[in-house]
């Protein structure tokens, strides 16, 4: 999304959003910090989950109000949340206990896509520069991967490490994480926003800000099954934004004013959950490490912080879990 950072001062300074159902009750009860649920090889997706069992209703867990607001965020293999803070303009990483580290200052006040590469480095989209940068996990050094994009927005990382970025002009660009070479895979007349892989890391999905969801099969960075329209979600207010997937192949995408949509593999669209009135640009499943359960969905609320929801279905294993540093 391109409209979220401007109203943030209003959201923060002028009052709080309505309560999330169940939030008041949680505030009155001591919350037990969950422990890591990742006890298996991080390269192997969980196999015990039965996708044929009907999913239970989502349940609000709590608000992580110490997480600085950002247009996007990503989990890593070491139990941190990363995001480009709208409040401080830098790339920050946050632990479950609230410890926050300014990792790289003064990158952007409207930074968007933020994802972790398989080797642990971070990749970020800077729309005002039309650029994608790689951030060295050890030194914090920035390397320009690709420039001259039209407001890059969402980012997905394949199991092979290739980066896939959406942009304002509707293009989906594949970017080599090592040499920065870019290749336009798809073009559309609609502005592209959220983007994610399915659990097999071959089927790529992305959405437009007007609610269309597209899919194609990409293998080793090349298109092997042509682009098709999977579904269309009716926009209620605002614009469609971030998107993620669970281990069973369902998609979840957030509309800017709080409606979370769930899209089945056959394209069936349903309303998964309604968030309270605020601004919501991104959502992701927990990593399963650091106390962020892999079957909990985390939703960025620019007024309140990171909202945690128990979904009961693990998220699709992230490419970043292929290596621990």
JONOR-V924734 format. One line per field, one symbol per residue. ss: DSSP state (a for helix, b for strand, c for the rest). phi: phi as a letter, one per 30 degrees, with the letter a starting at -180 (. if undefined). burial: I if it has 9 or more other ideal C-beta (glycine too) atoms within 8 Angstrom, else O. Layout:
ss: ???
phi: ???
burial: ???
This chain:
ss: cccccccaaaaaacccccccccaaaaacccccccccccccccccccccccccccccccbbbbbbcccccbbbbbbcccccbbbbbcccccbbbbcccccbbbbbcccccccccbbbcccccbbbbbaaacbbbbbccccccbbbbbcccccbbbbbbcccccbbbbbccccbbbbccccccbbbbbcccccbbbbbbcccccbbbbbbcccbbbbbbbbccbbbbbbbbbbbcccccccbbbbbbbccccbbbbbcccbbbbbcccccbbbbbbcccccccbbbbccccccccccbbbbbbcccbbbbbbccccbcccaaaaccc
phi: .ccddddddddddckcdeddejddddddcdcdddcecccceddcdecddcdddeddddbdcaccdddddadbabccdcicccacdddcibdcbbcedjdbbddbdhdacbebebbcdecjdcbbccddcibccccdddcidcbdcabidchebdbbbdddjdcbbcaedidcccbddccidcbdcbbbdcddbdaacdddhcdcbabcdcjdccbacbbhicdcbdebddabcddcbibdbebbbcdcjdcbbccecjdcccbdddjdcbddacdddabbcaaadddibijcedccccbdcdccjdccbdcibddeedddddbcb
burial: IOOIIOIIOOIIOOOOIOOIOOIOOIOOOOOOOOOIIIOOOIOOOIOOIOOOOOOOOIOIIOIIOOIIIIIIIIIIIIIIIIIIIIOOIIIIIIIIOOOIOIIIOOIIOIIIIIIIIIOIIIIIIIIOOIIIIIIIOOOOOIIIIIOOIOIIIIIIIIOOIIIIIIIIOIIIIIIIIOOIOIOIIIOIOIIIIIIIIIIOOIIIIIIIIIIIIIIIIIOOIOIOOOOOOIIOIOIOOOIIIIIIIIIOIIIIIIIIIIIIIIIIOOIOIOOOOOIOOIIIIIIIIIIIIIIIIIIIIIIIIIIIIIIIIIIOIIIIIIIIIOIOO
